[in-house]
Amino acid sequence: MRLFLPNATNWLRCVLALLCPFACLVPANAQVAPARGTIYYLQLSNQPLSVPGRTVFVEQVVDGRKGQPAIGTIYHGLYDARATVMFRKGLEPELTDWFRQHLPQQPTDRAVVLCLRQLRVSEVPSVKNQAATATAELVADVYQHLPDGYHFVASVADQTSTRGIYSDAHHSTHVALLLQRCLLQLADANWALAARRPARTLTQLPVDAPPVARPAILRVAAPHRGVYYSIEQFLTNRPDTTATLELDTIHANSLATTLNFNLPHGKTSDWKGSILFRAKVRDATGERVSPKTVWGFSDGRQPYVRQQTYYRPLTRQGDGYTFVGSAPVDVEATNRRSKKFIEGSLGFGGYGGTGPDNTGQPMVYTLDMRTGLAAPLEARGPSSRRDTAFVYVYRPLGGPAEAQRLFLDDQEVGQLRPGQYMELVWPHFGRPMRLSFGTLGGPATLLAPNAALANYVKLLPAAALMPWQCMSVRQGEADVDALEKQRNP
């Protein structure tokens, strides 16, 4: 439910003035936010399920998610309390009963087990209009139950989202819809091939790792240039090459971003000094394409993914991708600010001192290569060697001869002249790396560096628009090697 108040605007003052006489009528206990630890239970019992032409019977659902975490976190109730999403009786029994209730076994059905690898329910609130986008994603492996055991059939995945003020009602509907869609994906399953695959026991399914073809995008040095309308086009490296794209670069602290309530502004913004990307896409006929239908694009060197109204550069991270995007609305901070304002308006306190607000600040996201959705990258715990990234910042020969001060997270780490490079160690996996030069608050870039490979960033101080350029490993290594040879002929 979205009831938090975004800003102390004039219309809000008027509303509060009207409510003042009734403040005393509100019970005291109703003015205190509920305790933490709220649980929101999904209820699928009344959700419909229709799979036309089905030939399968889901005899059991198995929880194969690593660590079997909670299904997600939402903001629930009058005070938008953080709530953990769960099934009241547990994921396996509730989903198994739901399938058996709605899809009773037919004589010709194949018995299958649905092993869930991922089930996530979440909300992305927005300050601008007090709405939230309710999102759900599901990934599962399907196994056919034969006399000798369980044989892998196929992996299925899907995601869905709905935007609205009262998002609670969508969560159960979303989960039911995804389960239905995933069963529909079995229409073209190769059952004969599945029968020839190795048999597994039921207890082996949660830890089984069926072979999966490596996506084409991970097997190429550079992605094809074009526009992606879906995650499938990105994974297969088959963008729409007939579409045209006009890239618009915006300074994060410019006037163009001041009306974006989902971004921080001023000195408290960690985006200060950086460049944001917007794009206009037209199809082959020249017609404008709605931004909501565009998943991302590639300029032939760097792929980008759309996050709300901006496009974020993707960084390889193992067999996946990460990017630096805007943190979601800090609901707790927003509620604190609203509560403080209401108390001040009613004469119970001041307006300041609401604490930190992380809304819109840079955050590292990981891209799910199966559903195309992004989620905040969770820290891996204590830092280890595999979590440490090495970033090489270099200035090519030419350009202004003066040395440029280099800052890492607003701390000076050295100076660079033309033809010089510097190695930076970043042990903070999952945290954005902020580089800037010149002066504090100068031109900046935010990175999610690859912990498995060297990272190369070229600095062009004279470039007014984009002085920071992330280079491929091959190109960056060649450039730095050439500079090293110049230094030690």
N, C-alpha and C positions, 0 to 999 in steps of 0.2 A: 504494500500500500504506500502510495507516495503522498505524504502529508507534510514533509519538511518545508520550511519557508526559505526561499533562496536569498533574499536581500531585504533590507529595511527601506522599501520604496514608499512613495507617497500613498499609493493605494492601500498599502498594508497599514499605514498609520491611521487611515480613515476607518478601516475595518476594526482595528484594535480600539479606536475611540468608541465605536459602537458597542464593542463587547465589554468595555470596562464596567458598566453598571451591573453586568451579570457575573463578574468574576467571583463575587462572594457566594454565588449559588452553586459553584462547582465544588463537589466534595473534595476534601483535602487529599484523600488517598488517590483521587483521579488525577491529581496534578503532579504525581510522582511517577517518573518513568519506571517501568517494570524491571525486575532484576535480570541480569544477564543469564545466558544459558537457555534461551528459548529454543524449542524444537518445533519444526513445522513438519507435519506428517503428510506425505503424499497419499492420496486416496484414489485408487484406480478401479474400485469395485463397480462404480457407476459409469465408467468410461467405456464407450463402444469399441468394438474391434471387428473389422470387416476385411477379409482377404479373399476376394473373388478368385475362383479357380484354384484354390490352394490344394496342395497335395501332401502337406506335412501336418504332423501333430506334434506340438511342443510338449514333450512329456516332462521336461524339467528345465529350470533356469539355474545356472551355476554362476556364482560370483567369482570371476577370475580377475578382478581388479587388484592391482598390486597393493597390498596392505589393507584392502577393503575399507577405504576411507568413507566418510560421510558423502552423500550424494551432491552436496553443495551448500551454499550459504545465500540466504536472501534477507530482505528487510521486511519485517512482518509487524502488523498491528499499528495502533494509533501513533506510537512513538518510534516507529521504524526500528524496532529492536532487531539486532542481528540474530537470525534464526538458522539453526542447522537443519538441513533437509534430510529426512530419513523415512523409512517405511516402519510403521508401528510394529509389525510382526517380523520384520526383517526382509531384506530384498529377495532372497531366494524363495521362501514360502509364499510371499504375497504375489510375486510375478508368476510363479508356477500355478497357483490357484486361479489367477486371473486368466491365464491362457486356457486352462482346462475348462473354466466356466464359459468362456466365449467361443472356444474352438474345440468342441468335443471330438474325440477320435472317430474317424470314418474308416470303414473296412479297408480302403485302398491307400490310406495315408502312410507316409514314411514317418517313423518316429525320429525326432531330432531333439538335441539338447542345445540350448542357447547359452553360450558361455560369454558373459559380459566382460569386456576388457576395459570399457569406460562408460560411465553414466554420470553426466554432470548437469546439474540444474543451477542456474545463476541469474542474477539481475544486474543490469547496467543502468543505474539511475542517471538522470540528467537534471542539472540545476535550472536550465533554461525554461522548461515548461513543467517541471515537477512530475514528468512522466518517467517510466522506466521501460527498458527492453528486457522482457523475460526470455531467456535462452535455454535451450536444452540440446545436448549432444549425446549420441550413443554409438558405441563401437562394440561389435560382438563377433565371435567365431561360432559357426554353426557346425555341429557334428551329427552325423547320422548314426543311430543306434542299430547295429547289426548283431547277429548272434556272437561274433567273436570280439565285440567291443565297439568303441566309438571312433568313427572315421571323419576326418576333417572334410567339410564340403566347401565352405566359402567364408570369407570375411565380409561382413556387412557394416555399413556406417551411414549415419545421416544426422542432420541437425535442423533445428527450426527456431524461430524467434517471433515474438509478437510485442508490439509497443503499445503501451497504454498506462493510464493512471493507476488502475487497480490490477496489478500484475499477478497477485496471488492465485487468481482463478485459472491462470494459464498453465501452471507448472504440471499438474497431473494430466491435463489434456495434451501437453507437449510430449510427455513420456509415453503415453498411450499411442500417440500418432507416430512417434519414431519406431516403436516396436512393430506397429502395423507396416510401416514403410520398409523396415528391414526384412520382414517376412516376404513382402512383395518382390524384393530383390532376388529371391530364390527361384523365381520363375524360369530363369535360364541356367540353373545349376546343373553341373555335369555329375550326375549321380553315379554313373559307371566309373568315372575317374576317382570319385571319392571312395568307392568300394575297394579300389586297388591301393589306396594309401594305407600306411601303417595304422593298426588299431591301437587305441588307448583305453585305459580303464577310466572310470568316472572320476576317481581321485586324482588322476593325472591331468585332467583337463584344465584346472586353474593355472597350472604352471607350464602347460604345453605352449610351444612357440611354432605355429605352422609357418612354413616357408612363404615369404611374401616377396614378390618381384620388386626390385629397387626402382623407384620412379625415375623417369627419363631426366627430369630436371636435376637430379643428383649425379647424373653420368656425363654431363656436358660442362665444358669449361666456362661457357657464357650462355645465358638464356637467349632465345630468339626474341627479336624486337616485336612488340605488339601489345595488345590489350587482352587481359584475362577477364572473362565473365564468370568463371567458376574455378574452384580449386582443381577440378579435373584438367582444365586447360593448362593450369600452372604445372601440375605434376607431370603431364605428358609433354610439356614444352611445346605446346601448340596454341599460341595466342592468335587472336584475330589480327592478321597482318594488313587487312584492308582498312581498318579503323585509323583515324588520325587523332593525335593527342597534342593538346596545347598545355605545356607545363607552366604553372605559375608559381614563382618563388616568393615567399612572404617572410619578412623578418618577424620573429616571435614577439618582439616588443613594439610592433608597428600599430598604427591606428586600425588596420584591418582585423586585428585580433581582439580589440578592446571589447567588442560586443559578444565575444565567445565566453559565456559564463562558465564553461567547462575547462577553461585554461586560467592558470594563475597569471598575474601581471605584476609589473614593478620589480623591485629589488628582491622580493621573496621568491620570484619565479626562477627555477633552475633552467628554464628554456631561454633565458635572456642571452642575446647575442647569437642565437642559432637561427637556422632557416627552416621554415615549414614548406611543404609542397602541396599544392592543389593542382587539379588537372581538369580540363574540359575535353570530353571525348565525342567524336562524331563518327558515324558509321560510314560505309562506303558511298552512300548517297549524299553525304553531307549533313544528315539529320543529327541533331544533338541527342546524345545518349544520356539517360538519367544516371546520375552518379550512384544511385542505390543499386543499379544492376551491374556495376563494375566491381570486380573483386580486386583487381590490381593491374599492373602493367610492367613492362620491361623496356628499358631504353637500349637493349642489346648488350649491356654490360652489367647492369644492376637491376634486380627485380624489386618491385614495390608492392605493398599491400595496403588496401584502404582501411583506415580506422576512422569511422565517422566521416568528417569532411576533409581529412588530411591523408596523404599517402606517405607511408613509412618505408624507408629502405630496409630490405631484409638482409640478414647476416647468417651465413652458414654456421651451424652449430652441430657438429657430428652429422647424423643423417636427418637433420631437420633445420629449421630456421628460427631465428629470434629477431626481434626489432625493439626499438625504443619508442614507446607510445605514451599517451596521456593516462595517468592513473584515473580510475573511476571516481565518481563523486564520493568524497569522504562524508558519509551520511552522519556519522556520529558528530563530526566537527560542525556540520551544517545545522544539526539539531541543537548543539550547544549554543551556536550563534543565535539561532531563532529564539531559544529559551531565554537567553540573556537579553535579547531585544524586547521580548514580551514583558519580562520582569521590569526592565527599565521604563517601558511605556506605561506600566501599571503603577510605577512608583516604588517598586520593590528592590531596585538595584540599578547599577550603572549599565553602560552599553559595551564596555571593553572587557579584555581579559578572557577570551573564549578559547585560548590554546591554539596549537598548530592545526593546520588544515592542509591535507595532502591532495586535495582535489586538483586533478589536471597536471600534477607534477610528473616529470619523466619517470617511467617505469619500464622494466624489461619484460616483454611478453614472449611467450613461445607459441609457435604456430603448430596446430595439430595437423599433421600431414594426411589425416584420413577424413576429417570433417571440414577443414579450412578455417576453423574458428581459432581465435587467439585467447590465451589465458595468461595471467601473471606467472612469470617463471618463479617457481619456488626454490628457495635456497637449498643447497645440498647438505647443509650442516657445516661442520668444521672445514676450513679451507685445506685443500690438498693440492698436489702438483697438477693433477688433471683439471683443477678448477682455476688455475692461474693462467692468465692470458698475457702474451707478450706483444706489445704494440710498438712499431717502429714509425716514428714521425720524422719526415725528412723534407728538406727544401732542395729543389733542383737548382742547378747552376743558372745564373741570370737573375734578373729582377733586382729590386732594391738591395744595396750592399749592407745596409744597417742590420744589426742583429735584432731578432725579434724575441721578446720574452715569451716563454711557453708556460702555461698554467695547467695543472691537473687538479680538477675540483677546486679551482680558485686558489691553489697554492703553487707558487712559482717553483718550477723544477729545473730550469736552465734557460739557455738562450740558443737560438739557431741562426746561423748565417747561411747564405747560399752555398750549396754543396755539402752541407752537414746533415747528420741525422742523429736521433737520440732513441735509445731503447727505454721503454716504460714498462714496468711490471704492474699488472692489475690482478690482485688476488681476491677481489670481491665479486665472485661469480654471482650473477643475478642482479647486480646493481649497475645502473647506467654509469658509463665513464664519460666525464665531461672534460673536453679539451678546449682551451681558448688561448689567444695570443695577444700581444701588444700590451693591453692594460686589463685590469680586473673588469669583467663585464664586456670585454672585447669580443670580436667574432668567435663564435664557439661552434662545436659540434658535439653530439651525444652519441656514444657508441655502445653496442652490446658485443664486445670483442669475442672472437672465437677462441675457446680455451684449448682447442686441439691443434690449431695451426697458427703460424705467425700472422699478425695483422699489420697492414701497411697503410699509412695515412700521409698523403702529400699535402704540404702547406704551400700555398701560393698567396703570399701577403698582398700582392698587387691586384688580385682578383676581387673586384668590388662585390660581386654577387655571391660566389661560392669559393672562398679561399681554402676550404677544407675539402679534400677529395679522397674517398676510400678507394684503394686500389686492390686489384686482384692479387693473389699471392704470387703468381707468376710475374706480373708486371712490377709489383712492388719489390720483389726480390731482385729482379734485374736492375731496377733503378738504384737500389741501395748498393748492389755489387759494383755498379759503374761509379758511384760516388766513392766507394772504398778504394777502387783502383786509381781514381784521380788523387786521392789523399796519399796513397802509397804506391806510386808508379813502379 
